[in-house]
Amino acid sequence: MIRYKGRVRAINEAGLLWTPASEDVLSTKLQQHESDLVLVTGAVAASLTDPDIEPRINLRSSSPDDYLRRAPGIFCIGDAFAAAVGTPATGQAAMQQAEVAAWNVFAQLSGLPRKAWRRYSPSVLGEYVSLGRNTAAAVVDASQLTKLVPPALPPAAAALLDPLVSASASAGRESRKVDLGGRAAAVLRRLSYLYRMPTLGHRAWVAKSWSERATADDVALPA
C-alpha cells in the first residue's frame, strides 16, 4: 500500500484532486488521484469552509436518507451522521451505521437494485459507563435484553442477570428503562460489545481475549 501526504482540494467523478505536502498550503498545483471509492473521515464539516474547495453538492442543506446517503455516492455515518440528524454520537450507533453503509457501498458498486440495499434502523441496547474491570453503570432497555442474553449462561452470570431477564419478559415489546450498577452492568456491557461485533470470528476473538485477561488477573492475585 502506498501512502501519500497532502491536502485534498476537491472530489470529482474520477477520484480526488490534491496538493502534495511538499507544496505550499496556498499552492494551486493540483494532482488527480483516480479511484473508484473515496472514504472521508474526520472534520468534514470544517473542511467545507475552506474557500479553495468548491463541492458540487451542498452537504449542509441535505440530511442522510434511510440508506445513510447524504447525496448520490456519498454516505454519512458516525459523528457526521449525528451532527446532520441531531442524534447522540454513540459508538454502538456508529457500528450499526458502518455495517449498513458498508453493505450499501458494495450494493452500489455491484449495481444491485435498491430493494437489495439495507435501511438504517437504530437499535439502542443501552448506555454503559465502565467503572473498572468488573463494575459499571448502565441504563438499559429491558425489551432489548433478549438480544444480549444468550439462552445458556454460566451460573454466576445467570444469577446476576436473572432480575433483568424477568423484567425483559414482563416488558414484552414495550420500552422500559432499567438503571443498573455493579457486576451485572459490567456483564451486560461486555455482552453488548460482543453483540455489536460484525462477525462470529470477531466475537470469539474478543471473548477469548477477555477470558485470558481474567485468568491472568486471577493468577496474579495473592493467596
N, C-alpha and C positions, 0 to 999 in steps of 0.2 A: 504494500500500500504506500502510495506517495502522498506526502503531506505538503500543503502549500500554506504559506503565511502571507496574509494580505488583508485588504479591506473590500468587502463586497459592495458594489455600487448599484447593481440592478439585477433583476431576474427576468429573463425573456424565454421565448419558446425553445431556444437551443440549450439553455442552461443558465449560466450566470456570468455577469461582467464583473471583473475585479481588478484591483490595483495591487501589485506585489508590495510586500512590506518594505522592500528596498527603496521604493519610490516615496516621494514627499506626500504628506497627507492630502495636500490640495492638488496633487498631480491629476492631470486629465488623461493620462495614458491608461487605457483600459484593455484588458485581455479577456478574450472569450474562453470560457471553460465549458465545453459541451458535456451534457449529462442528461440522462433520462429521468432521474429522480433527485430532487434537492430537499434535504432536511434542514430546517431552520430551528435553532434553539436559542434561548437567551432573551434579552430585552428587545423583542421585535418591535413593540410599540415605540420605544425610544428611538430606534433607528429610522423610523418613518419621518422623524422631524428633520433629518439630515437634508439640506437643500440640494445635495448632489444626487439624491435618489428620487426618481420620479416613478413611483409604482403605477402600473396600468390600472390597478383596481384600488379603490379607496377602502382599505380594510377597516377603517374606523367607522364606516357607515353600514357595515354588514355584521351579521351575527352568524355563528355556526348553525347549520341545519341539523336534522336528525342523524345525518351520516357524518357529522363533525366537519363538514366542508364549510370553510369561510368564503370560498369562491371556487369556481371550477379548477380542479387541480391543486387547491390549497386546503390542507386540513389543519385543524386547530385543536390542541389538547393541552392539558396541564394548566400552568399559571395563565397562559394566554387565553385558554377557554374560560377560566374562572373570571378573568378581567372583562372578557367580552360579554358574558352572560350574567355576571354578578353573583356567582355561587362561591362557596368556600373553596379554597385551593388546598385540597387534601391529597395525600399520597394514594389512598385507595381509589379515589375518583380518577386520578391521573392514570393509574394502572388499568382501570376499566376502559378509559378512553384510548389508551395506547393499543389495547387488543383490538378494539373496534376500528381504529384508524389504520392499523397495520393491515387488517383484512381488506378494508376498502381501498387502500392504495394498491394492494395486489389485484383486487377486482377491477379497478380502473385500468391498470397496466395490462391486464389479461383480456380486457374487453368484455367482461361479464355483464349480463343485463342488470338493471337496477334492482330487480327483485332478489338478486343474489347478494346484494350489499347488506351490511349489518347496520341497524339503527342503534344509537346510544341511548340506553335507558339506565340511569343511575340506580345503583343498589347499595345503600349505605348500611354496612354491617354494625357500625358503632364508632364511637370516638374513644381513643385509648391514649393514656399517658403512662409511660414506664416510670416507675418509682424505684427501680432496682431490678436485679436479675429475676427475682421471684415474687415481685409485688408490683401492682399497677392500679390505676384508677380508670374507670370506664363508664360510659353511658351507652347502653346497648338497646337495640330494638328487639324485644322478645319475639316478635313474629319472624325475625330473620335468623334466629338461633339454629333452626333445623339445618341451615346451610353449613354451619360451622361445626356442630357437634356430631361426630361420626356415630354409627349405631353401637359400636363397642369401644369403650374407653377403659384404661386402667382403673382399678377400683378407687384409688385415691382421687384421680381426676373426676371420676363419675360422682363421687360423694360431694366434691366441691361444686359441681355444676348442676346437681340434682334440683335445687330450688329454681334455677333458671330454666331448666328443661320443663319443669312443671308450669312455670309462668308462660313459656312459649306455647305449650299445649292449650292453656286456657285462653291465650290471646288470639289464637287462630290466625286470621289474616289481618286483624286489627293491629295498628302500630301502638306499641306500649313501651315507653322508655323505662329502663331499669338502671338505677345507679348501683355501681358495683365497685368494690375495692379489694385489695389483698391478693392472695394467690389465685382466687377464682378469676379475677380480672386479668391477671398475668397469663393464665392458661388460655382464656378467650382471645387475648391479644395475639398470642402466638398462633392459635388456630385460625384467626382472621388473616394473618400473614400467609399461612400455608394455603388457605382457600384462594387467595389472590394470585398465587404463583401461576404462571401461564401453562405449565405442563406438569405431568406427574413426576418427571425426572427432576424438575426444579424443586418440587415439594419434598421428594425423597432426599435430595442433597441437603436442603436446609434442615429438615428434621434430623438427619444424621449428624449434621454439624452441631445442632443444639444438644443432642444426646451425648456426643463425645465431650462437649464442653461441660455438661452437667456431671458426667462421670469423672472428669479431671478435677472438678471442684470438690467432689465428694472425697476423692483420694487425698487431696491437699489438706483437708480439714484435720486438725489434731484429734487424736483419740480421747 
